[in-house]
Amino acid sequence: MEPGGCLRGVIRVPGDKSISHRAIMLGSLADGTTQVSGFLEGQDALATLAAFRRMGVDIEGPADGRVVIHGVGLHGLRAPDGPLDMGNSGTSMRLLCGLLAAQPFATTLIGDASLVARPMRRVTEPLARMGARIVTTGQGTAPLSIEPVPALRGIDYPMPIASAQVKSSLLLAGLFATGRTCVTEPAPSRDHTERMLAAFGYPVERAQGRVCVHGGGRLTGCTLAIPGDISSAAFFLVGASIAAGSDLLLEQVGMNPTRIGVIEILRAMGADIAILDPRDCGGEPVADLRVRSAPLRGIRIPEPLVPLAIDELPAVFIAAASAEGETLLTGAEELRVKESDRIQVMADGLAALGVPVEPRPDGLSIQGGAWAQSGLEGARAPVSIDSHHDHRVAMSFAIAALRAPAPIEIRDCANVATSFPDFAALSARVGLRIRVV
Ligand code: S3P
């Protein structure tokens, strides 16, 4: 990454990762055919797709974001011929864990070095209360061995953390359970599962932070248009905000209220983000976003926004490093158990770039303003940053090059392909000085 530059033009980021996973899962369990457009052809969503193919679901594509799923019905999955590899994808593993706990065959879920280090008891424990039999390692991690049981029973589960993966895992198990499965959230988390179940004609009760499904219904195949992923758009929202002279239009970005924390945070920091032509896209709100550079100031990030911006916080840290004054994040201990320990890994990278940063158990403080734009381009030796195989860390530091006072070399970037395979080409097209080695 060469320092400096700005972002200008019009781009469309790839489809939403969370929604792409759910489209494959619910489409596979539906009666009839589901037509999907805007599917994210990234490794994570493709791991979910491959798993369902191996359980006997006929899936055409993906071709240019189009997927056709020939659903087998709620009880039509077949035993796979071996362990299902979820790669780097926590969403695949946790959601499938709930769904597979209810199948009449055994399965084993495996993943890469990052995924097998991530906590799985958050799903296996409540699923066990429903009657599931799932064996983890002694540390509560994958591989997960899921054994068939005669039946699951619905439970009423107060979730200790605001996690859409836990909520969705239980709701998917609840489709097969006897009686009613209810999940109460301590704070709102993304609600794509609830919305998509409704799109497939499955009744979902929702009231005041509580969501319930009754087992034994059916899903009916439908047409889904997946909006652009706001988590991918976030890198450009930050990049265009921090790089003087930027003016970028991001088309068709998902604007689900449970996902737009990043816009609220950046606006509170002074970002100039206009929401244009808000509209509906198959049960999910979307809009075009125009972002122009603006002077940013540090803020104390409100804790209720943390679950609504959880995946975008690494990018927000880059905005904070470019802002005047201190930014303080608290209540975000979940960042420590993402694809990497995003508090430590981001703090280490920022420190390497000369940003005063102090990690805390549940967040960090960042002193902005150390980066000056002018006169430093090419003046310093490259700073090498280890992304710890974390896609969002790698893309955050790529965007940082727009303001950082030195070239940045980011190592271990292959996992960018899990969520945003054409990040380098797309970002170069709008002005990022990026070179993939
Ligand atoms: C996701 C939920 C979030 C998020 C992840 C995707 C989902 O995880 O970080 O990238 O699709 O449900 P948690 O449920 O662990 O917060």
Boltz pocket constraint, residues with backbone or C-beta under 6 A from the ligand:
constraints:
  - pocket:
      binder: B
      contacts: [[A, 17], [A, 18], [A, 19], [A, 91], [A, 162], [A, 163], [A, 164], [A, 165], [A, 166], [A, 168], [A, 190], [A, 310], [A, 311], [A, 334]]
      max_distance: 6.0
